Amino acid sequence: MIRLPYEAVADITVNGSFLASLHCSPGELDELAYGFLVSEGILKDPAALKGLVVEGTRICAQIEGVDTSRLRLSLVSGCGRGVSIGSLDELMDCASKINLGFTVKLAELRQLVKDFARHSILERESRGLHFAALAAASPAPSSGQFPFTAQDIGRHNAIDRVVGKCLLSGGDPCSMVLFTSGRLSLDMVAKAIRCGIPIAVALSVPTKGAVDLAARFHLCIVGSGKGAKPIIYSGLMRIEGAGAEECGDGGVAQEE
């Protein structure tokens, strides 16, 4: 019997001002909100967060030094009515967060992709949800090593949830590999950049804008069709042992 997914609308306010409504799965809204605030560039310093209160589907955040009148909201592609607040213009401030020396061995990446695909396909077939995970990189990733996982009706939300869960648990996404069951679009890559994530893997083909943006920030983008052989679209130097045969059509995007 198929279990239909539940849906909720969570309203986020920052410093008393309405910020956004997120169409999402119910539950663990503190993790969703924290990841959203970080991945959209609103919360740049954890010390600036003076309060995060969840009452039902109302989320109230108090963040020091944030001028809510300057935040611009835009709707983006994706299930669950994706919402994007942060501007792409401010991404250069996040460039230093990405560890240029971070690498993963090709054989380990292949195994992780297979493991993630197996889990995410089961989730989507049984509950119709998007799945996201962060794989530890130190020690080296191994089969099934996903310390942080999350699911949601929206692919953007699933990423925000897993980032929030990681950060609230004391983890560091700057030394982890992000996996998502949804397509990687430009706005999702922007989220990864703001979080300092060096490698992002999707069980789909990324958009051209996502690959071009990733290349500018030395972020490795990997696509895979439901656990098939990983295809590297940018950041080839981050995958040890990878060569031209692992590159997408037209080769890897040139990095600046």
N, C-alpha and C positions, 0 to 999 in steps of 0.2 A: 504494500500500500504506500503510495507516494504521500509524503508529508509536505503540505504547502507551507512556504516560508511566511513568517509574520513580518509586518511592516509597521514602522512608526515614523513620525515626523518630530525631530528634535530641534528645538530652537536654542541657538547660542547667543548669549549677550556677553559683551566685553565692556567692563567698566560702566555697566548700566545701559549701554546702547546695544540695540539689536544688531547682530552681525549676519547671521545666516540661518536658514532652515535646512536641515539635513534629512533627506528621505533615507531611512536606514533600517537595519534590523534592531529590534529592541534589546536592551541589556548591555552591561559594561559600557555605558555612555561616557564614563570618566575616561576610559582608555581611548575611545573614539575622539572625544573632545581634545584631549591632550595631544594626540597624534595629529589632529587637524590643525590645531594652533601652531604646532612646530612645523609641519610640512607646508603650511601656507605662509610661513615667514612672519607670523604675528608674534609668536613667542620665540625670541632669539636667545634669551638667557633664562634658564630655569629659575634663577634667583629672582627674576622679575615677576614670577607668578605668585601673587599674594593670596590667592584663594581660587578654588575650583569646586563649586557646589552643584550637585545634580539632584533635582527634585522632580521626580516623574520623568517627563520628557523636556524639562527646562534645564538648561545648562548655563550657569552664571560664572564667568571668569573675571578675576580682578588681576590686571597686568599693569605693572608700573611702567610708565614711559610710552604707552601706546596711545596714539591719537586716532580714535576710531573714525573720525570724520574724513581721514585720508585713505581709508581702506576701500578698495573698489571690488565689488562683487560681480562675478560673471558666471553664467551657466556654461558647463562644458559637456562634452560627449560622455555617454556612459549610462549604465544601469543605475537606478536609484537616484536619478537626477543629480549628477555631479555638480558641485559648487566649487569655484576657485576664487580666492580672495587675493592672494599675493600677486605682485606684478613681476613679469619676467625681467624687467629692467634692474631689479635689485638682486638678481641671482649672482652677479659678480662678487657681492659681499660674502657669498657662501663658498666661493671657490677654494678657500684655504681649508675648509672642513674635510675635503675629499683627500684621502690618503693615496698619494701617487704610487707608493710602493706596495700597495695591496694586490696580491695575486692569488689565483686558485689553479690547481692542476687540472688539466683537461679531463683526465679519467675520473677525478673526484666530482667535477662539475656534471659529467654525464650521469653518474650514479645519483646525484642529488636531483637532477631533472627527472629521472625515472621515478624516484621515490615521491617527489612532489606531484608529478602527474597522476600517479596512482591514487594518492590521497585526494587530490582536488577533483578528479573525475568522479570518485565515489560520492563526494559531498554534493557536487552539482547534480548528479543523477538522482540522488535521494532527496535533496532538499532545495535544489534550485538556487544555490548560493555561490558567490564568488569566494575564493580562498586565497589567502596570502600567508607567507611565512618568511622568517629570517633565519638563515643558516649561519651557524658560528664558523668563524674562520681561524680561530686560534684556541686550541690546536686545530690542525687542518681539518676541513669538513670531512665527514664520513657519512656512510649510508644512514639515512633516517635521522640525522642530527639537525633537527629543527626545534630549537629551544623556545621559539615564539611563533605561534600560529593564530590566525583570526579568520573569521568568515562574516560575510554581510551580503545583503541583496545588491549592493553597489560595489564595483571594483575599486573606486576611489576610497570608499569607506573601509574596505578590507585592508588596504594599505595603511590608512590612518590608524586603524585599530591595532595592527601588529606593531607599528612604530610606537604608538602610545603604550602598549603593553610592555614593550622592550624598555622604554625609557623609565616608566614608572617602577619597573622591576630592577632598575640599576644597570641595565644593559647598554651597550654602545652600538648603534646601527652603523657607525663609521667603520667598524671592523666586521661587517656581516654582509651576506649576499641576500638580496631581496628576491622573492619569488611571488608571482601573481598569476592567477588563472585567467585574468583578463588581458586585453590588448594594452600595450604600452603606448600611450599617446603623449603628446608634448607636455601637457599639464601634469601627467603622472611622473614623467622624467623630472620635471621641475620640482615636484615633491621630493623625489629621491635626492636631488642635488641639495636642497635645503636641509635635508637630514644627514648629508654627508655620506650617503650610501654609494659605494664604489662600483658595485655590479648589480644589475637588475635583469632578472630572467622572467620571460613570459611564455605561456603556452599558446602563443599566437605570433603573428607577424607585427612588428612595431610600425608606427606611422613614419613617414619620411621626416616630418618635423621633429619627432622624438629622437630619431637617430642623429640628425644634424645638431640638435641641442646637446645631446649626450657627448658627441665628439668634441664640442667646444670645452667641455668640463672634464674630459678624460674619464668619463663614465662608461663602463662597458655594458652594452646592451646585447642580450642573448635572446633569440627566439627559438621556439621549439613547438612542433605540432603534436600535442598530446603525448609527449614523452619520446618523440622521434629524436634523431641526432641534432644536438644543439647547433644553431647557426649564429655566428658572431657578426653583429652589424657595426659595432664601434668598440674601441678599447681592446684591440687584439692583444696588446702587450700584457694585459691582466690575466690572460689564460695561458698558463705554462704548458708548452707542448702543442699549442694550436698553430695551424698553418693556413695556407690559402684554401684548402679543401673545407675548412670550417667557416669560411666567410660567406656572407650573403651575396646575392646577385650584384655584380658591379663592384665587389670587394668591400672592404671596411671603410666607413666614412673617414675622411681625412681629419686629423685633429690639429687644432691650432696651437 
